[in-house]
């Protein structure tokens, strides 16, 4: 009996050692997985959508999503397995809302992210083709469409010029009585919680395409928004107590047709940030003591 217990104990120790040895290797393999196609958002209606993507080798099927720029809890969607072709349905959506999504590794690390707009009640929204290689043009993706189709896509809010394309989201601005400005892809955010709408700033891409990068949004305790495309600056702001609110959209990193600069200024005393595409508004803010912090990026008009 003693010999049997000893053998069982040794077997369990061996299994634990193997499991411990395999886990780092599995994690390393997961980090080396590359997205080779997509992510594409298809079958978008008022309450659901499907996200599809392919990977270079077997990877996790974990997606989380929520209303863009909100503080709501992330919803998780995943299915068993871990092949190279992935397709997950996002359910429980609301009509005519902008949603942000993230594809995660098994460890919960961010692999890629984007946004899409749900359809109005009873309708369907155009598919969103994000593409794993932002530099790819439409021809590289196998789309054979004429100029008339491209014109129609621009009317729907797609970018063209062979640099990738995707839906755009509008960036709204609101202000409260303390002078704090809130920026959001949801119009309702800038008219709630004591904020008054100041209209729109410009348009961002909902998903990453060629020549764009993520525009992160953080919020101070007063509700003032801080926008940056610098991940290091984002981390530093979080260390100073600002709340991370995810990606508000994707901003052009250089001047493209149809884009204009988005200027950033800050009130040195209150620490409140101000963003505008208006040169005259920028100059007026400087005259009132705000410090010019340059151009964040370029937004579509």
Secondary structure as UniProt FT lines:
FT   HELIX           2..31
FT   STRAND          35..42
FT   STRAND          48..55
FT   STRAND          62..67
FT   TURN            68..69
FT   STRAND          75..78
FT   STRAND          85..91
FT   TURN            95..96
FT   STRAND          98..104
FT   TURN            106..107
FT   STRAND          110..117
FT   TURN            121..122
FT   STRAND          128..129
FT   TURN            134..135
FT   HELIX           139..141
FT   HELIX           147..156
FT   TURN            161..162
FT   STRAND          168..175
FT   TURN            177..178
FT   STRAND          181..184
FT   HELIX           187..191
FT   TURN            193..194
FT   STRAND          196..205
FT   TURN            210..211
FT   STRAND          212..219
FT   TURN            221..222
FT   STRAND          225..228
FT   HELIX           231..239
FT   TURN            240..241
FT   STRAND          243..252
FT   TURN            257..258
FT   STRAND          259..266
FT   TURN            268..270
FT   STRAND          273..276
FT   HELIX           279..287
FT   TURN            288..289
FT   STRAND          291..300
//
